């Protein structure tokens, strides 16, 4: 039985800039990506993605011949929901009110037509499901998803020992350590939630960690870092300073002091030393952030909301991000003062203004950064970045006045 995760057209645009470079199901919330949650819950050897054509080369659908379980990639799997999906008969679909959660198709090649036309035989979920509909939902649900993933990943398994006499552990029953982990003179407090330390990860001297926390494979929590809870550090990332209720999707660095709160950072990002994010307005009002789907700022309804930064974006030392800032893909932000709260993809500049970060230069940086992780900026990655560059031309408003304005970095 094939498992195919589809991008819901009513949801995917609202998860930009993160879904410029990945399907919805490739987003990480908790320890695992949404796709990994389904793969493990369903016991599938692999999953395929039904996503935008330009993303399919990197995130293939795989074999779409024959029967398949087709699942909404924005829905977080749990044990009960997985049981309901596995119980679907051919031709049946599972809904949560108006939301299509999953369907059992006899012929997966007809998925687009069936999703559009509807299903004759449907079931309703046994209880409400967790759906990632907006970027801030990622950090909002992160603590609960860490707990759920922790239970899934550690069930019936034995943790590796701490192995360091100078590390203090509170509630050790809520700490799970994978093989290859190295810890030195840290404080692990899992009284308020589990702490998961992934394979070959490292916790350096003087780090203070409060759960829930997910430190994924090969990642580092640097010396003296303060992890305040509900945090996920994705694979092969480095984190320092003070971090609260935030997600780093993977392959990114926030290596130095500075505060990151209620934020989501994409892959291949770098936050310069002493970068700080505001996550609370001075008047305590709900935070508004830029919506690519709506083309305007929308109310999150949240009192706390920090930085949403797309893949391959960077910022220089001492960068200050205001409450609810959205940064697109492959932007480079630097300089004194607060930059605008929506920074389009392929922007170069800061509070003084922006110009376009030309595609060849952005590609050079991406190639260098990926090479540091022994990964190739291959043709698939190049084509994906080029497509996002073309998709986001309309967001770079300074380009509308021609090359001269773009070179001057004029904001209009």
C-alpha positions as CSV (number, residue, x, y, z in Angstrom):
1,X,0.0,0.0,0.0
2,X,1.5,3.3,-1.1
3,X,1.3,6.4,1.2
4,X,1.0,9.7,-0.5
5,X,0.9,13.0,1.3
6,X,-0.8,15.8,-0.6
7,X,-0.5,19.6,-0.3
8,X,-4.0,20.9,0.5
9,X,-4.4,23.8,-1.9
10,X,-6.4,25.7,0.7
11,X,-3.6,25.4,3.2
12,X,-0.2,25.4,1.4
13,X,-0.2,29.1,0.4
14,X,-0.7,30.1,4.0
15,X,2.5,28.3,5.0
16,X,4.8,30.3,2.8
17,X,7.7,31.2,2.9
18,X,8.4,27.7,4.3
19,X,6.5,25.9,1.6
20,X,8.3,27.7,-1.2
21,X,11.0,25.1,-0.8
22,X,9.2,22.0,0.5
23,X,5.9,20.2,0.6
24,X,3.7,20.9,3.7
25,X,4.4,17.4,5.0
26,X,8.2,18.1,5.0
27,X,7.7,20.7,7.8
28,X,9.0,19.8,11.2
29,X,6.9,20.2,14.3
30,X,8.0,18.3,17.4
31,X,10.9,15.9,16.9
32,X,9.7,14.6,13.5
33,X,8.5,16.1,10.2
34,X,4.8,15.6,9.5
35,X,5.8,13.1,6.8
36,X,7.9,11.1,9.3
37,X,5.1,11.0,11.8
38,X,2.8,9.3,9.2
39,X,5.6,7.0,8.0
40,X,6.2,5.7,11.5
41,X,2.6,5.5,12.6
42,X,1.6,3.6,9.5
43,X,4.7,1.4,9.3
44,X,5.3,2.5,5.7
45,X,8.7,1.8,4.1
46,X,8.5,5.2,2.5
47,X,6.1,8.0,1.7
48,X,5.5,10.0,-1.5
49,X,4.6,13.7,-1.9
50,X,1.9,15.1,-4.1
51,X,3.1,18.7,-4.3
52,X,3.9,21.6,-6.7
53,X,5.5,20.4,-10.0
54,X,8.8,22.3,-9.3
55,X,9.2,20.5,-6.0
56,X,8.6,17.0,-7.2
57,X,12.2,16.4,-8.4
58,X,13.4,16.9,-4.8
59,X,10.3,15.4,-3.1
60,X,9.0,12.7,-5.5
61,X,5.7,11.0,-5.4
62,X,7.2,7.6,-6.1
63,X,5.1,4.9,-7.4
64,X,1.5,6.1,-7.9
65,X,0.2,2.9,-9.6
66,X,-2.4,0.9,-7.8
67,X,-4.1,1.4,-4.4
68,X,-2.9,4.1,-2.0
69,X,-3.6,5.9,1.2
70,X,-3.7,9.6,0.3
71,X,-3.3,11.8,3.4
72,X,-3.5,15.6,3.9
73,X,0.1,16.6,4.6
74,X,-0.9,19.4,7.0
75,X,-2.4,16.9,9.5
76,X,-0.3,15.7,12.4
77,X,-0.6,11.9,12.9
78,X,-1.4,10.4,16.3
79,X,-2.1,6.8,17.3
80,X,-5.9,6.9,17.1
81,X,-5.9,8.8,13.8
82,X,-3.5,6.3,12.2
83,X,-5.7,3.5,13.2
84,X,-8.7,5.2,11.6
85,X,-6.7,5.8,8.4
86,X,-5.6,2.1,8.2
87,X,-9.2,1.0,8.7
88,X,-10.4,2.9,5.6
89,X,-11.9,0.7,2.9
90,X,-11.3,1.4,-0.8
91,X,-13.4,4.4,-1.9
92,X,-13.8,5.7,1.7
93,X,-12.5,9.1,2.9
94,X,-11.9,10.4,6.4
95,X,-13.0,14.0,7.2
96,X,-12.6,16.4,10.1
97,X,-15.7,18.6,9.5
98,X,-15.0,20.0,6.0
99,X,-11.3,19.1,6.0
100,X,-10.3,16.0,4.0
101,X,-7.9,14.1,6.3
102,X,-7.3,10.9,4.3
103,X,-8.7,8.6,1.6
104,X,-8.2,5.0,0.5
105,X,-8.0,5.0,-3.3
106,X,-8.1,1.9,-5.4
107,X,-6.2,3.8,-8.1
108,X,-3.8,6.5,-7.0
109,X,-3.5,7.9,-10.5
110,X,-7.0,9.4,-10.1
111,X,-6.2,11.3,-6.9
112,X,-6.5,14.8,-8.3
113,X,-9.9,14.1,-9.8
114,X,-11.3,12.4,-6.7
115,X,-10.0,15.1,-4.3
116,X,-11.7,17.7,-6.5
117,X,-15.0,15.8,-7.0
118,X,-15.4,14.4,-3.5
119,X,-16.1,11.0,-2.1
120,X,-19.4,9.1,-1.9
121,X,-18.4,7.1,1.2
122,X,-17.0,9.1,4.1
123,X,-16.2,8.8,7.8
124,X,-15.7,11.4,10.5
125,X,-12.6,11.5,12.7
126,X,-13.1,10.2,16.3
127,X,-11.7,13.4,17.8
128,X,-10.4,16.7,16.5
129,X,-7.0,16.6,14.7
130,X,-4.0,18.9,14.8
131,X,-3.7,20.8,11.5
132,X,-0.8,23.1,10.6
133,X,-2.6,25.8,8.8
134,X,-0.4,28.8,9.5
135,X,3.3,29.3,10.1
136,X,2.8,30.2,13.8
137,X,1.0,26.9,14.3
138,X,4.4,25.2,14.1
139,X,5.7,26.8,17.3
140,X,2.2,26.9,18.9
141,X,1.8,23.1,18.7
142,X,5.5,22.3,19.1
143,X,5.5,21.4,22.8
144,X,2.6,19.0,22.4
145,X,4.1,17.4,19.3
146,X,7.5,16.9,21.1
147,X,5.6,15.0,23.8
148,X,3.8,12.9,21.3
149,X,6.8,12.1,19.1
150,X,8.9,11.4,22.3
151,X,6.4,8.7,23.3
152,X,6.4,7.2,19.8
153,X,10.2,7.2,19.4
154,X,11.1,5.9,22.8
155,X,8.5,3.3,23.4
156,X,10.1,0.0,24.5
157,X,13.6,1.4,24.1
158,X,16.4,2.0,26.6
159,X,18.1,5.4,26.7
160,X,21.8,5.7,26.6
161,X,23.3,6.9,30.0
162,X,24.2,10.6,30.5
163,X,27.8,9.5,31.1
164,X,29.0,12.8,32.5
165,X,29.6,13.2,36.3
166,X,29.2,17.0,36.1
167,X,25.8,17.1,34.3
168,X,22.7,17.6,36.5
169,X,19.5,15.8,35.4
170,X,16.0,16.5,36.8
171,X,13.3,13.9,36.0
172,X,15.7,11.5,34.2
173,X,12.8,9.3,33.3
174,X,11.8,12.0,30.8
175,X,15.2,12.2,29.2
176,X,16.1,10.0,26.2
177,X,19.6,9.9,24.8
178,X,20.3,8.3,21.4
179,X,23.7,6.6,20.6
180,X,26.7,8.9,20.0
181,X,25.4,11.8,22.2
182,X,28.0,13.8,24.1
183,X,27.1,16.0,27.1
184,X,29.5,18.1,29.2
185,X,28.6,19.9,32.5
186,X,25.0,20.8,31.5
187,X,21.7,21.1,33.3
188,X,18.9,19.0,31.9
189,X,15.5,19.7,33.5
190,X,12.7,17.5,32.1
191,X,10.2,18.1,34.9
192,X,7.9,20.1,32.6
193,X,8.4,18.0,29.5
194,X,10.6,15.4,27.8
195,X,14.1,16.1,26.5
196,X,15.2,14.1,23.4
197,X,18.8,14.1,22.3
198,X,19.2,12.7,18.8
199,X,22.0,10.6,17.4
200,X,25.5,12.1,17.6
201,X,24.2,15.4,19.0
202,X,26.1,17.4,21.5
203,X,25.3,19.5,24.6
204,X,28.2,21.7,25.5
205,X,29.5,23.1,28.8
206,X,27.1,25.2,30.9
207,X,24.1,24.7,28.7
208,X,20.7,24.9,30.6
209,X,17.9,22.9,29.0
210,X,14.3,22.9,30.0
211,X,11.9,20.4,28.4
212,X,10.1,19.9,26.2
213,X,13.2,19.9,23.8
214,X,14.1,18.0,20.7
215,X,17.7,18.1,19.7
216,X,17.9,16.2,16.4
217,X,20.7,14.2,14.8
218,X,24.1,15.9,14.6
219,X,23.0,19.1,16.2
220,X,24.8,21.2,18.9
221,X,23.6,23.2,21.9
222,X,26.5,25.6,22.4
223,X,28.2,26.4,25.7
224,X,26.1,28.5,28.1
225,X,23.0,28.3,26.0
226,X,19.6,28.7,27.7
227,X,16.9,26.6,26.2
228,X,13.6,27.6,27.8
229,X,11.2,24.9,26.7
230,X,9.1,23.9,23.7
231,X,12.1,24.1,21.4
232,X,13.1,22.0,18.4
233,X,16.6,22.1,16.9
234,X,16.5,20.3,13.6
235,X,19.2,18.0,12.2
236,X,22.8,19.3,11.9
237,X,22.2,22.7,13.4
238,X,24.0,24.8,16.1
239,X,22.2,26.9,18.7
240,X,23.4,29.3,21.4
241,X,22.1,32.2,23.4
242,X,18.5,32.2,24.7
243,X,15.8,30.3,22.9
244,X,12.1,29.8,23.8
245,X,9.3,28.0,22.0
246,X,11.1,28.0,18.6
247,X,11.8,25.6,15.8
248,X,14.9,25.4,13.6
249,X,14.0,23.2,10.7
250,X,17.5,21.9,10.1
251,X,21.0,22.7,8.7
252,X,20.9,26.2,10.3
253,X,23.0,28.1,12.8
254,X,22.2,30.5,15.7
255,X,25.5,29.9,17.3
256,X,25.9,33.0,19.5
257,X,24.2,35.0,22.2
258,X,20.9,36.7,21.4
259,X,17.2,35.9,21.9
260,X,15.0,33.8,19.6
261,X,11.4,33.4,20.8
262,X,8.2,32.1,19.3
263,X,9.9,31.7,15.9
264,X,10.5,29.3,13.0
265,X,13.8,29.3,11.2
266,X,14.1,27.4,7.9
267,X,17.0,25.3,6.6
268,X,20.4,26.7,5.6
269,X,19.9,29.9,7.6
270,X,22.4,31.8,9.8
271,X,21.7,34.3,12.5
272,X,24.7,36.5,13.2
273,X,26.1,37.1,16.7
274,X,23.7,39.0,19.1
275,X,20.8,38.8,16.7
276,X,17.6,39.4,18.7
277,X,13.9,38.8,17.9
278,X,11.0,40.6,19.6
279,X,8.1,38.3,20.2
280,X,5.9,40.7,22.2
281,X,4.6,44.1,21.3
282,X,5.0,46.9,23.8
283,X,1.2,47.3,24.0
284,X,0.7,43.6,24.4
285,X,-1.7,43.6,21.4
286,X,-2.1,40.5,19.1
287,X,0.7,40.3,16.5
288,X,0.1,40.8,12.8
289,X,2.4,39.2,10.3
290,X,2.7,39.2,6.5
291,X,0.7,36.6,4.6
292,X,1.9,35.7,1.2
293,X,-1.5,34.1,0.5
294,X,-3.5,37.2,1.4
295,X,-0.9,39.8,0.2
296,X,-1.2,41.8,3.3
297,X,-0.6,41.6,7.1
298,X,-3.0,39.4,9.0
299,X,-3.8,39.1,12.6
300,X,-2.3,35.9,14.2
301,X,-4.5,36.2,17.3
302,X,-1.3,35.5,19.3
303,X,0.3,37.8,21.9
304,X,3.7,36.1,21.3
305,X,5.1,35.8,17.7
306,X,8.6,36.4,16.7
307,X,10.5,35.6,13.4
308,X,9.5,33.5,10.5
309,X,12.6,33.0,8.2
310,X,12.6,31.1,5.0
311,X,15.3,28.7,3.8
312,X,18.8,30.1,2.8
313,X,18.3,33.4,4.5
314,X,21.0,35.1,6.6
315,X,21.4,38.1,8.9
316,X,24.4,40.0,10.1
317,X,25.6,40.6,13.7
318,X,23.4,42.7,16.0
319,X,20.4,42.4,13.7
320,X,17.2,43.4,15.5
321,X,13.9,41.8,14.2
322,X,10.7,43.4,15.3
323,X,7.7,41.5,16.5
324,X,6.1,39.2,13.8
325,X,8.8,39.7,11.1
326,X,8.6,37.5,8.0
327,X,11.7,36.9,5.9
328,X,11.5,35.1,2.6
329,X,13.9,32.7,0.9
330,X,17.5,33.6,0.3
331,X,17.4,37.0,1.9
332,X,20.5,38.7,3.4
333,X,19.7,41.2,6.2
334,X,22.3,43.5,7.8
335,X,22.9,46.9,9.2
336,X,21.7,49.0,12.2
337,X,18.1,49.6,13.1
338,X,14.9,47.5,12.7
339,X,14.3,46.3,9.1
340,X,10.8,46.2,7.8
341,X,8.5,43.4,9.1
342,X,8.2,41.8,5.7
343,X,11.4,41.1,3.9
344,X,10.8,39.5,0.5
345,X,12.8,36.6,-0.9
346,X,16.1,37.5,-2.4
347,X,16.4,40.8,-0.6
348,X,19.8,42.4,0.2
349,X,19.9,45.2,2.8
350,X,18.3,46.3,6.0
351,X,16.6,49.3,7.7
352,X,18.2,51.7,5.2
353,X,16.6,49.9,2.3
354,X,16.8,46.8,0.1
355,X,18.0,45.8,-3.3
356,X,17.8,42.5,-5.1
357,X,20.1,39.7,-4.0
358,X,20.8,38.5,-7.6
359,X,20.2,34.8,-8.2
360,X,23.8,34.0,-9.3
361,X,25.2,35.5,-6.0
362,X,22.5,33.8,-3.9
363,X,23.4,30.5,-5.6
364,X,27.1,31.0,-4.8
365,X,26.3,31.4,-1.2
366,X,24.0,28.4,-1.1
367,X,26.7,26.2,-2.8
368,X,29.3,27.3,-0.2
369,X,27.0,26.7,2.8
370,X,25.8,23.3,1.7
371,X,29.4,22.2,1.0
372,X,30.2,22.8,4.6
373,X,27.7,19.9,5.4
374,X,29.2,17.8,2.6
375,X,26.1,18.3,0.5
376,X,26.0,19.3,-3.1
377,X,24.1,22.3,-4.5
378,X,23.1,20.1,-7.4
379,X,20.9,20.8,-10.4
380,X,17.7,19.9,-8.5
381,X,18.6,22.5,-5.8
382,X,19.6,25.1,-8.4
383,X,16.3,24.7,-10.3
384,X,14.3,24.9,-7.2
385,X,16.0,28.1,-6.1
386,X,15.6,29.6,-9.6
387,X,11.9,28.8,-9.5
388,X,11.4,30.5,-6.1
389,X,13.3,33.6,-7.4
390,X,10.9,33.9,-10.3
391,X,7.8,33.2,-8.2
392,X,8.7,36.0,-5.8
393,X,9.5,38.8,-8.2
394,X,6.2,40.5,-7.4
395,X,7.2,40.8,-3.7
396,X,10.4,42.8,-4.5
397,X,8.5,46.1,-5.0
398,X,11.7,48.1,-5.7
399,X,12.2,46.2,-9.0
400,X,9.0,47.8,-10.4
401,X,10.8,51.1,-10.9
402,X,13.5,49.5,-13.0
403,X,17.2,48.6,-12.5
404,X,18.3,52.0,-11.3
405,X,15.9,51.8,-8.3
406,X,16.9,48.3,-7.6
407,X,20.6,49.2,-7.5
408,X,19.9,52.0,-5.1
409,X,17.9,49.8,-2.8
410,X,14.9,52.2,-3.0
411,X,11.8,51.1,-1.1
412,X,8.5,52.1,-2.7
